[in-house]
Amino acid sequence: MAIRENFTYADMDLWLNEKRVTEIECLVPDLTGVARGKIMPRTKFTEDRGMRMPEAVLGMTVTGNYPAGDAAYERAISATDRDMILRADPNTIALVPWAVDPTAQVIHDCYFSDGSLVDFAPRSVLRRVLKLYADKGWTPIVAPELEFYLTAKNTDPDLPLRPPVGRSGRAETSRQVYSIDAVNEFDPLFEDIYDYCELMQLDVDTLIHEIGAGQMEINFLHGEPLGLADKVFFFKRTLREAALKHDMYATFMAKPMSGEPGSAMHIHQSVIDSRTGNNIFSKPDGTASQAFSHYIGGLQRYMPAAMAIVAPYVNSYRRIVRHTAAPINVQWGKDNRTVGFRVPESGPQDRRIENRVVGADANPYLALAVTLACGYLGMTEQLEPAPMMVDSAYHLDFQLPQSLSEALEGLRNETSLRQVLGDRFVDVYAAIKDLEHAEFMQVISPWEREHLLLHV
């Protein structure tokens, strides 16, 4: 579900007046998941405002640089630095709970001057995939589970991160998975987070302590993908702001601390028949359907090629290692957390598949788009899955790329995914990630100084 349902510009205008909002944050999620945009006075925010922003803003690396000399990128992003037209989605209007003065935030879609959606914008990519489902009479339903770390403030990027100090005055030094007391160490922070999320109607569900020191997980109630992606986008901003208020950091890096597990964004997904409301993963007698098997087959076939999207940074691949609560292959199994695709125990109407490959650092719009794209291809191409894994999958070989450069090669070469996601999106995205990888390769790590400086 969206933050709101079927809100119009008139509804949004009344809502802003009712809340006595004086300032609007006009947000656009870029390809890295960063919130770009403009801030304007309430009096200037109107439906016919026609706010604009250079389209190259969507074509930046996480460091703020642009690919140069990449022919495919330059065919997609205009060399004249032309503008996009931004239009607010009224369903996403929400308060900014941490602002001093009454402030609202609203997510915008990006359009070309001819009125068409900017096809490489993250929300546009997800909309493109959802239309393919709609054309088949299907409605995908998702529920993200988002892991993150709380850390002590760290102003020197050369120093390792440390767990934060809680109410007891001590930081965690041992595994506290599912510990209620360990969560209570940060009660003041989480009280703020729940208050903020309630004000923003983010529909967060349960909170648990994960395996790592200072690692937590928040679960979202299931709903339609675009609305859930908006909520994850908003939640990341909200959590970071709340953590800063309590003198700590919150990070969604896939692997922020050595010796600790990485952070994932597990995505539960099912598909509903739009006409009947029935889950197409189950047959009338309650058993699993062919669509269910084919969806798993699609995830197994195409997720390796999608890794550059669901594991988008060099750091992401530090998470994909054996015996660290992250999958290393594309096996599937029932209630099996060692595989890439887990099928939780459920009744026929709730039958679903949990994609455990996606990292917490992934852009939520693109992560949902590509995992749904893999399942869609599986169903339309009627791909059969491999036999179900009944034991641990950690002893099997790697089936997922182990580096960003390897993943990018797979993404560029997978024709079917290109057709579903869009050629221009793949070209722009891959060029950006190539540049990020090149920038990383210019950095000398502490490991290299420690083990190579005096020994080779």
N, C-alpha and C positions, 0 to 999 in steps of 0.2 A: 504494500500500500504506500501511497505517497505521504509526505508530511501532512498534506490535506488532500481532500478529494474534490475534483471538479471546481476548483476555485477559479473565478474569472478576474480580470483586471479590476472590475467594479468591486468584487468581494475583497480583493487585496487592498484597494483604496480605503474601503470602510474599515478594514482590520487595522491598517496603519493609523487611521484617525482615532480609532477606539483605544489603541495602545499609546497614543500620543507620541509616536515615533518622530524623532527630529533628524535622523540620519539613516542612510541606507548603504549597506555594503553590497555592491553588485558583483557577484562572484562567477567566475568561469573556471571549472576544473581543467587544468592542462594535462598533457600526456603523462607527466610524472605524478599527477594527483595533487599538485600544489594549487592553492586557491589564488588565481589571478583576478584582476578586475579593477574597479574604481569605487570610490566612496563619494556620495553626493548628498546634499541637503534634501530633506523630505520634499520641500517645495519644488524641487527640480525633477523629481521622479514621477514621470507621467508615461502613459502608454505610448504616446506618439513622440517620446523623447528621442528615439533613434540613436541610442548610445553606440559608440564605435570603439574598436580596439584593433591594432594591427594583427593580421592573421599569423604573423611570425611568432607571436606570443605563444601560440600552440606548438611551435616548432623548435623549442629550446631544450637544451639538456638541463639536468637538475642543477648544474652549476651556472646556468644562464647563458651558455654559448650556443652558437648556431653552426650546423654543418656547412662547410664550404667545399665546393667542387664535387659534390655528390649529384650526379645528373638526375637521378630519379627524384631526389628531394627538391631540386630546383625546378623540376617540371610541375611539382605539386604546390610549392610555396612561391608565390609571385615575387619576382626580383624587384618589383616596384614598391614593395612594402605596403600593399593595399590594405584597406580596412575590412574588418568583418562588422556586420551589424548584430548587436546583442539584443535579445528579447528575453525579458524575465519570464520564468515559469511560475505563475502565481501559486501553484500547488506547493512550492518549496519555500514560501515566505515563513520566516521564523525570527524570533527575537535573538539578540546577541546577549546572553545572560551575564557575561563578564564586563559588558560595557558600562561606563559610569552614567552616561545619558541614555535615554530610551533609543535604542538602535536596533534596526532590523537587518537581516541578511537574506538574500534571495539569489538562487542559482539561475544563470542565464544560458540560453541556447545560442549558438553562433550560426549566422546566416551569411551567404554571399549576397551581393547586390541584386542578383536575379531572383532572390527569395528562396533559394534552395539551401538546405542545411550544409554547413561546412563538414564535408564527409570524413575528415580526419580528426574532428573534435571527439573526445571520449563519449559524451552523451549521444552524439550522432551515431557512433559505431554500435553502441548498445541498442539504440532505436532501430538500426538497420537489421540486426539479428532478431529483435523482437517482431519485426514485421514479417520475417520469414516464418516464424512460428504462427503468427496471426493468419497468414495466408493458408496455412495448413489446418486452421481451426483449433490450434493448440494455445494454451496459456501456461508458460513456465512459472513455477513457484520456487522461491529460493529462501534460504535462511543462513546468513553468514555467522560464523563464530570467529571473533577477532582477538588474537593474542597480542600482548604488548608488554613491555618492561617499564617499570618505574626505576629511575636511577637517581643517584645524587647528582647535583649540578656539576657539570664538567665544562669548564671554559677553555681548556687546552686540548685540542683534538689529538695531540700526541700521547695523552695519558689514557690508560684503560678506564672504562666505565666501572662504577661501583654501585652496589645496591644502596638505596636511600636509608636513612635512619627513621625508624617509626616512632610511635608513642612511647615505647619503652626506653628510647634513647640509644638503641642498638640496631645495627643492620643485620640482615639475615646472613647466616653463614652455613646453612644446611638446607636440604631439600624440604620444602613445606607444601608439597602438592595437596590440594584440597583442604588445606588447613584454614579453619574459620578464624582462629586466633591470629594467624599471619595476615589475613585480610583486615582484621580489626585493627591491626597496627596502623592502618592508614584510613581509619574511619572518617576523620574530618574531610579528607580528599574525596572519598567515595560518596559521602553525603552531598557534597557540592556537585559531583558528577551526576548523581541521580536527580538532584534538583534541576540542574541545567538541562538534562535530557527530557525531564517532564515538561519544562517550559517550552522546549523545542519540539515536543511530540515525537521523539525518536523511537519510542517503543522498545527500549532495551529490556532484556529479560534477565537471565541469571548472571551473576558474577562469581567467578571461582579463582582460587590461586592455582596457577599452573606449576609445572615442574621446576622451572628456574628460580633463582633468587631474585625476588621482586617481580616475577613474571605473573601476569594476570590474564584472564580471558573474559570477554563480555559477549553474550549471545543476544542476537536480535530475533524478534518474533518473525515468523515466515510471512512472505508477501510477494508482490510483483517486483521484478528485478530493478526497474528504473528507480522506483521509490526506495528500495533497499540500498541501492548504490548511493543515492542522495544521502541517506541516513548515515552510512559508513563514512562518506566524505565529511559530513557535518560532525560526526562523532570524533574523528581524528583531530579536527580543529578544537573541539570542545575539551577533549582530554588533555591536549597539550596546554591549553590555557589554564585549566583547573590545576594541573600539576605545577605550573609556574607560580600560581597563587600560593601554593604550599611549599615553595622553595625546593622543588625537585623537577626533573625532566620526565616526560613520557615519550617513549620511542617505539615506532613500528618497524625499525630495522629488522631484517630477517635474522640476523645473527649479531646482536650488539656486544655480546660478551663471550670471550673464549672460555671453554669449559662449561658453558651453559647451553641448554637446548635453544634452538631457534624459535621464531614466532611465525605462526601460520595464520591464514584466513581460510578456515575450512568452510566449504560452501555446500550446504544440503540443497538438493534440487530434485524436483519432480515436475511432471507435466500433466495439466488438466485438459480434458476435452472441453473446449469453450462452450459448446452447446449443452452438454449434459452435466458438466461439473464433476465428472468422474475422473479419477486418476488413471491415465492411459497405461501406467506401468503395471496395472493389475487387470486380470480378466474377470468376468462376472462371477466366476467361482472362487475368486480371491487369490488365485495363483498368479505367479509372475507372467507378464505378457511378453510377446516378441519385441514390442517397443522398448521394454525395460532392458532386455538383452542387447538390443541394437544400440541403445543409448550408451551402455557400458562399452560396447565394441567401438563406438565412436570416440569415447574418452581414451581408450587404450590406443587406438590408431593415431589420433591427432594431437594428444596432449604433449608428447615430446616436441612436436613442431611448434607448440604454443608456449613453450617454456620461457621464451624471451619476454612474453607478456605477463605471465604469472610469477616469474622470478626475474624482475627487470633490471637488477643491478649486479655488479660483480660480487657484492656482499651476499646476494641471495643464494649463491651456490655453496656458501659455507654452511648453510642449513641442511642441504641435501646430502647427508652422510649417514652411514649405518648407525643404528641403535641410539638415535637421538630424537625419537618421537616424530621423525619426518620420513616420508617414503623415499625410496631410491629407484622404484620401478613402477610399472603400470599394472601390477596385479590387482585383482579385486577379490573381495571376500565378505562374508556375513559377519558383522560385529567383530571385525579384525582391524586393529589400528596399526598394523605393520604394512598395510597395502596402500597403494595410491588412491583406490576407490573403494570405500567402505559402504556396506549396506547395513544400516542399523536395523535392529529388530523393530517391527512395526506391523500394524494392521494393513489390510489391502488398500484403504483409501489414503493411508499415510506412507505407502511404499516410496522410498526415495534413495538417492545415491549421494554420498558425501565425498566430494573431491578434496582430498587432503594434501594435494600437491601445491596449492596456491600459497604464496608467502604473504605475510601481513604488510609487506612493503609494496604490494601490487596496487595499481590504480583500481579502485573497486568497479568502476564502469567497464574498464577493459577486461578485468578478470572475469566478471560475470558474462560479458559478451563472448569471450573466447571459450569459456567452459560450456556455455549454452550452444555455441557454434559447433563444438566437437560432438556434443550429444545430438544436435540436429543432423549433422552429416552422418552420424552412425545410424539414425533412424531412416533417413532418406536413402542412404546407400545400403541399408540392411546389413550392416557389418556384425558378424558374430564375435562374441567375446572369447577370450581364452578361458580354459577351465577355471573354476573358482579355486582360490587359494585357501586351504584349510589350516595351514600351519603358518609360522612366521615367514614373511617374505624377505627378511633382512639377509638371509644366507644366499639369496639369488643374485644374479648379476645386475649391475646398473642398467636401466633402460631409459633413463632420463639424461639429458645433456648435463655435463659437469662444469660448464663454463658459459659465460655470456656470449662469447664469440661463437662457440659451437651452436648455441641455441639460436643465434641470429641467422646463421647459415640455414638451419632447418626451417625457420619461419619464412625466409625469402624463397625457399625452394618448394614450399608446400602449396601447390596450385589451388586445391580445394578450399583451404583456409583463406587464401587470398580472395577468392570469389565471394566468400561469405562476409569477410570483414571489409573488403574493399582494397583495391590495388594501391590507391593513393595513401590510405592510412598505413598500410604495411610499409610502403616506401619511406614515408616521413618518419614513422616510428623506428624502423631499422636504422636509418641514417643518424637519428638522434642517439640511439644506443651504441652505434659504432663509435661516435665521437666520445661518448662517456667512457667507453672502454679504452679508447686511445688516451684520454686524459688520465685515467687510472694507471695506465702502464708507464706514465712519466713519474709516478710516485714511488719512492724507495721505502719499503716497509720496515718496521722494527725487526721482524724476523730475519730479513736479509742482512741488516747491520749486525744483528747478534750472532748469526751462524756463518756468515760468509766473509765478514770484514777481515778477520784474522786467520781464517782456516782454508781459504782457497787461493 
